Amino acid sequence: MATSGTYVTEVPLKGTVEKHYKKWRSENHAFPEAIGHHIQNVIIHDGEWDSHGAIKTWNYTCGITYTF
């Protein structure tokens, strides 16, 4: 079963734009270590971490646990 839609939120960030862009673009495997209470796991299924069109599964919590 596939999920489609948009998840939008505002998060205050400390640091430079370049630092955060790099984290979201190519280092998102580190998110469970940094904010494990919200994002539990990121798994790559096809492609590379920083390649366009890579297929990833995100397990996150927003009140209850979801897989996106």
N, C-alpha and C positions, 0 to 999 in steps of 0.2 A: 504494500500500500504506500503510495507516494503522497507527500504533503506538499502543498504549494500555498504561497501567500507571502506576506511581508511581516516581519517582526521589527518594530521600530521602538527605540528607546533613546533617551539622552543620558550620557554618562560623562561626568566631569573627569577630564584627563589632566594629569600633571606631566609635563615634559614637552618635547618638541613634536611637531607634526610628523617629521621624518621618522622619529623613533617609533611612534605608534603605527604609522603606515607600514613600516618594515615588519613590525610584529604581526599585524593583521594579514599582510601579504605573504610572508614566507616563514613565519615562526609561530603559526597558530597551534602547533602541537604543544607549545609551552603554556597555553591558557589553563589547562586543568591544574597545573602546578601553581599558577599565580592566583586564580580565582576558582578554586575547586568547589566552593560552595554554590556556584552558579553553573559552571561548565565542568562536567565530570570527565568527559572523554571526547577526543577528536580522532577519528580513524580515516586514513586515506584508502580508498578502494581502487582508484584508477588514476594514473598520472603521477606527477611529482608534487611535493608540498607547495612549490612556488610557481607551478605551471598553470597557464590559463586553461580552464575547462576541466581541472582535476575534480574528481568526485570524492567528496568527504562526507562523513556522518558525524554530526555533532550531538552529543547527549548533554542536555542542559536542564536546569530546574527553574521554573517560573511558578512557584506555588506547589506544583507537582512536577515529577520528572517527565520530560519529553525527549523524543529522539527526532532530530531534524536532519 
